[in-house]
Amino acid sequence: MKHRPAESSSGLTLVELLVALALSALLSMLAMHLLLQGRLALSTEQARASLHESGRYALRLLQREIEMSGFYAAWPVSPRSDLTGVGTPCFIYLSDTSTAMEILQNLNAQGQSSPAHGAPDDCLLPGHMVVGSDAVIVRRSVDRPLENPGSSRNDSTYIALSAGDARLSSGAGLALAETAWRYAPQVFFLRDFARKPGDGIPTLCRKRLSPNRPAMTPTECLIEGIENLQLSAAVDEDGDERPDSYQDITVVHRGSRAKAVSLDVTVRSLRRVPRAGKGAQYLRLRVSGLSPLRN
């Protein structure tokens, strides 16, 4: 009987198996690295897009309000007030229409500025102001009158126009023959938190006149992540109606030498973003613009 030689069995040696496992692990790590890098890049781009959106919105909002400062129902002079001494300190302060706009510079946490300003404490939020930032007070009316003066609220504030006269009045003091424009001054400032004290998210906020009583509304926050706000006035020094220098003017009257306001807004990401080789950091964006003073 003849015996056939046994067929040689094929397979991987231990060394070949270890090499294959090492290559698989290396390829898996490479794929994971590429995936994480892609997610990191996406997260960074989303944060940057949010910065641009917040910065542009803040700049447009402030430019619009500053441009409207001193607009009192299309009246050529500041209206007289029937509300002298009525209401809370900030309500009374904003009822003085002789000043169109105020820039409160270099505020500390208590809302005190350098140089000192005369705005009452209830115009701001003492104890929670972003240190080193500016604030701005804008006095103006809305840009169109009420279509039906009879619909005015008795407890709101209006500029009432009649033949040869303009006065600041409550709705209860309006006469039927008068044209009424709602008076809408605002105080814009930066608060050191967004939703609860200590969260560390600087936020652009405002206060307005209450529609229900002679007082201020609660703080209304508009845009989270606004870290710094700086304003300066573009001043015409030689009377040629063109700005010649930028100055730290705190009070702007109608018809003053200030022709525009320069705005510089710094916006910060709401949370730290991981960056390759740098750890997690806040992203920041600085946007600037110029707002003409038209009144």
C-alpha positions as CSV (number, residue, x, y, z in Angstrom):
1,M,0.0,0.0,0.0
2,K,1.3,3.4,-1.0
3,H,1.0,6.3,1.4
4,R,0.4,9.8,0.0
5,P,2.3,12.6,1.6
6,A,0.3,14.8,3.9
7,E,-0.7,18.1,2.4
8,S,1.0,21.1,4.0
9,S,-1.4,23.2,6.0
10,S,-1.5,27.0,5.2
11,G,-2.0,29.7,7.9
12,L,-0.5,32.8,9.7
13,T,2.4,32.5,11.9
14,L,2.4,34.3,15.3
15,V,4.6,37.0,13.9
16,E,2.3,37.7,10.9
17,L,-0.7,37.8,13.2
18,L,0.9,40.3,15.5
19,V,1.9,42.5,12.5
20,A,-1.7,42.4,11.2
21,L,-3.1,43.4,14.6
22,A,-0.6,46.2,14.9
23,L,-1.6,47.5,11.4
24,S,-5.3,47.3,12.2
25,A,-4.8,49.2,15.4
26,L,-2.7,51.9,13.6
27,L,-5.4,52.3,10.9
28,S,-8.1,52.5,13.6
29,M,-6.2,55.2,15.4
30,L,-5.6,57.1,12.2
31,A,-9.3,57.0,11.3
32,M,-10.3,58.1,14.8
33,H,-7.8,61.0,14.7
34,L,-9.2,62.1,11.3
35,L,-12.8,61.9,12.7
36,L,-11.9,63.9,15.8
37,Q,-10.0,66.5,13.7
38,G,-13.1,66.8,11.5
39,R,-15.4,67.3,14.5
40,L,-13.0,69.8,16.0
41,A,-12.8,71.8,12.8
42,L,-16.6,71.8,12.5
43,S,-17.0,72.9,16.1
44,T,-14.5,75.7,15.6
45,E,-16.2,76.9,12.4
46,Q,-19.6,76.9,14.0
47,A,-18.3,78.9,16.9
48,R,-16.7,81.4,14.5
49,A,-20.0,81.7,12.5
50,S,-21.8,82.4,15.8
51,L,-19.3,85.1,16.7
52,H,-19.7,86.8,13.3
53,E,-23.5,86.7,13.6
54,S,-23.5,88.1,17.2
55,G,-21.0,90.8,16.4
56,R,-22.8,92.0,13.3
57,Y,-26.2,92.0,15.2
58,A,-24.8,94.0,18.1
59,L,-23.1,96.5,15.8
60,R,-26.2,97.1,13.7
61,L,-28.4,97.4,16.8
62,L,-26.2,100.0,18.4
63,Q,-25.6,101.9,15.2
64,R,-29.3,102.2,14.6
65,E,-30.0,103.4,18.1
66,I,-27.2,105.9,18.2
67,E,-28.1,107.3,14.7
68,M,-31.6,107.9,16.0
69,S,-30.4,109.7,19.2
70,G,-32.0,113.1,19.6
71,F,-34.9,112.3,17.3
72,Y,-37.9,113.8,19.1
73,A,-40.9,113.3,16.9
74,A,-39.2,115.2,14.0
75,W,-39.3,118.3,16.2
76,P,-36.4,120.8,15.7
77,V,-35.8,121.4,19.4
78,S,-35.9,119.3,22.6
79,P,-39.5,119.1,23.9
80,R,-40.4,120.5,27.3
81,S,-41.5,118.0,29.9
82,D,-44.6,117.7,32.0
83,L,-43.1,114.9,34.0
84,T,-40.5,116.7,36.1
85,G,-39.9,115.0,39.4
86,V,-42.3,112.1,38.5
87,G,-41.1,108.5,38.8
88,T,-37.9,106.6,39.8
89,P,-34.5,108.3,39.5
90,C,-33.6,106.8,36.1
91,F,-37.0,107.5,34.7
92,I,-36.7,111.2,35.8
93,Y,-33.1,111.2,34.4
94,L,-34.2,109.9,31.0
95,S,-37.1,112.4,30.9
96,D,-34.6,115.2,30.5
97,T,-34.4,115.5,26.7
98,S,-31.8,118.3,26.7
99,T,-29.2,115.6,26.2
100,A,-29.5,113.4,23.1
101,M,-26.9,110.8,24.1
102,E,-24.4,109.9,26.8
103,I,-21.4,107.7,26.8
104,L,-20.5,106.2,30.2
105,Q,-16.8,105.3,29.9
106,N,-14.6,102.7,31.5
107,L,-17.2,101.4,34.0
108,N,-16.3,99.4,37.1
109,A,-18.3,96.6,38.5
110,Q,-20.6,99.0,40.3
111,G,-21.3,101.0,37.2
112,Q,-19.2,104.0,38.1
113,S,-17.3,105.5,35.2
114,S,-14.1,107.5,34.7
115,P,-14.8,110.4,34.3
116,A,-17.8,110.2,36.6
117,H,-21.3,110.4,35.1
118,G,-24.6,111.5,36.6
119,A,-26.8,108.5,35.6
120,P,-28.6,107.0,38.7
121,D,-27.9,103.5,39.8
122,D,-31.2,102.1,38.5
123,C,-30.1,103.0,35.0
124,L,-27.5,100.2,35.2
125,L,-26.9,97.1,37.2
126,P,-24.4,97.8,40.0
127,G,-22.4,94.9,41.1
128,H,-22.7,93.0,37.8
129,M,-21.2,95.4,35.2
130,V,-18.4,94.2,32.9
131,V,-15.3,96.0,34.1
132,G,-13.6,98.4,31.6
133,S,-16.5,98.5,29.1
134,D,-18.5,101.5,28.1
135,A,-22.3,102.0,28.2
136,V,-24.5,104.3,26.2
137,I,-27.7,106.2,26.9
138,V,-29.8,107.1,23.9
139,R,-32.8,109.4,24.1
140,R,-35.3,109.4,21.3
141,S,-38.8,108.8,20.2
142,V,-40.0,106.1,17.9
143,D,-39.8,107.0,14.2
144,R,-43.5,107.4,13.5
145,P,-46.6,108.7,15.4
146,L,-49.5,106.6,16.7
147,E,-52.1,106.0,14.0
148,N,-54.8,106.3,16.6
149,P,-53.8,108.6,19.5
150,G,-56.9,107.4,21.3
151,S,-55.2,104.0,21.7
152,S,-52.4,105.5,23.7
153,R,-51.8,103.9,27.1
154,N,-52.4,106.3,30.0
155,D,-49.3,105.0,31.8
156,S,-46.9,105.2,28.8
157,T,-44.7,108.2,27.9
158,Y,-45.2,110.2,24.7
159,I,-44.0,113.3,22.9
160,A,-47.2,115.2,22.2
161,L,-47.2,117.7,19.3
162,S,-49.6,120.5,18.8
163,A,-49.4,123.8,17.0
164,G,-46.0,125.3,17.8
165,D,-45.4,123.1,20.8
166,A,-43.8,119.7,21.8
167,R,-44.0,118.3,25.2
168,L,-43.2,115.1,27.0
169,S,-46.3,113.7,28.7
170,S,-48.0,110.6,29.9
171,G,-50.8,109.1,27.9
172,A,-53.3,110.5,30.5
173,G,-52.1,114.0,29.7
174,L,-52.6,113.8,25.9
175,A,-55.2,116.0,24.2
176,L,-57.3,114.5,21.4
177,A,-56.0,117.2,19.0
178,E,-52.4,116.3,19.6
179,T,-50.2,114.0,17.6
180,A,-48.5,111.4,19.8
181,W,-45.1,109.8,19.4
182,R,-44.0,107.2,21.9
183,Y,-40.9,108.2,23.8
184,A,-38.4,105.4,23.7
185,P,-35.0,106.1,25.4
186,Q,-32.8,103.2,26.1
187,V,-29.7,102.4,28.2
188,F,-27.3,99.8,26.7
189,F,-24.6,98.1,28.9
190,L,-22.7,94.9,29.4
191,R,-23.7,92.6,32.3
192,D,-21.1,90.1,33.6
193,F,-23.5,87.1,33.3
194,A,-26.1,85.8,30.9
195,R,-28.7,83.8,32.8
196,K,-27.6,83.4,36.3
197,P,-24.9,85.3,38.3
198,G,-21.5,83.6,38.1
199,D,-22.0,81.9,34.8
200,G,-19.2,84.1,33.4
201,I,-20.9,84.9,30.0
202,P,-20.8,88.7,29.3
203,T,-24.0,89.9,27.7
204,L,-25.3,93.0,26.0
205,C,-28.4,94.2,27.9
206,R,-30.6,97.2,28.0
207,K,-33.1,99.0,30.2
208,R,-36.2,101.0,28.9
209,L,-39.0,103.0,30.3
210,S,-41.8,100.8,31.7
211,P,-45.0,100.9,29.7
212,N,-47.0,100.5,33.0
213,R,-45.6,103.0,35.4
214,P,-43.0,105.8,35.7
215,A,-40.1,103.5,36.3
216,M,-37.6,101.3,34.4
217,T,-38.2,97.9,33.0
218,P,-36.3,94.9,34.4
219,T,-33.0,94.3,32.7
220,E,-33.5,92.8,29.2
221,C,-30.5,90.9,27.8
222,L,-30.1,90.8,24.0
223,I,-26.9,89.2,22.9
224,E,-24.7,86.7,24.9
225,G,-21.0,86.8,24.5
226,I,-20.5,90.5,24.0
227,E,-17.3,91.0,26.1
228,N,-16.4,94.6,25.5
229,L,-17.9,97.8,24.1
230,Q,-15.9,101.0,23.4
231,L,-17.3,104.2,22.0
232,S,-15.8,107.5,21.1
233,A,-17.1,110.6,19.3
234,A,-15.9,111.8,15.9
235,V,-15.7,115.6,16.4
236,D,-15.7,118.4,13.8
237,E,-13.1,120.9,15.1
238,D,-13.1,123.4,12.3
239,G,-16.7,123.7,11.4
240,D,-16.5,122.0,8.0
241,E,-19.1,119.4,8.9
242,R,-16.5,116.6,8.7
243,P,-14.9,114.7,11.6
244,D,-11.4,115.8,12.4
245,S,-10.6,113.7,15.6
246,Y,-12.0,111.0,17.9
247,Q,-12.5,112.1,21.4
248,D,-13.9,110.6,24.7
249,I,-16.9,112.9,24.9
250,T,-19.4,111.8,27.5
251,V,-22.4,114.0,26.6
252,V,-23.7,114.7,23.1
253,H,-26.3,117.4,22.6
254,R,-28.4,118.0,19.5
255,G,-26.4,120.1,17.0
256,S,-23.1,119.5,18.9
257,R,-19.7,119.3,17.3
258,A,-19.8,115.5,17.4
259,K,-20.8,114.2,14.0
260,A,-20.6,110.4,14.5
261,V,-19.8,107.8,17.1
262,S,-17.2,105.1,16.6
263,L,-18.1,101.7,18.0
264,D,-15.7,98.8,18.8
265,V,-17.4,95.6,19.9
266,T,-15.5,92.5,21.1
267,V,-17.5,89.2,21.1
268,R,-16.4,86.0,22.7
269,S,-17.5,82.4,22.3
270,L,-19.9,81.2,25.0
271,R,-17.6,78.3,25.9
272,R,-14.0,77.3,25.4
273,V,-13.3,75.6,22.0
274,P,-10.7,72.8,21.8
275,R,-7.8,73.8,19.5
276,A,-5.1,71.5,18.2
277,G,-2.0,71.8,20.3
278,K,-3.4,74.8,22.3
279,G,-6.0,73.2,24.6
280,A,-9.5,74.6,25.0
281,Q,-9.6,78.4,24.5
282,Y,-12.3,81.1,24.0
283,L,-12.6,82.4,20.4
284,R,-12.9,86.2,20.1
285,L,-13.9,88.5,17.3
286,R,-13.6,92.3,17.1
287,V,-16.0,94.3,14.9
288,S,-16.0,98.1,14.4
289,G,-18.2,100.6,12.8
290,L,-19.2,104.3,12.6
291,S,-22.7,105.6,13.3
292,P,-23.5,109.1,12.1
293,L,-25.4,111.5,14.3
294,R,-28.3,112.9,12.3
295,N,-30.2,115.0,14.8
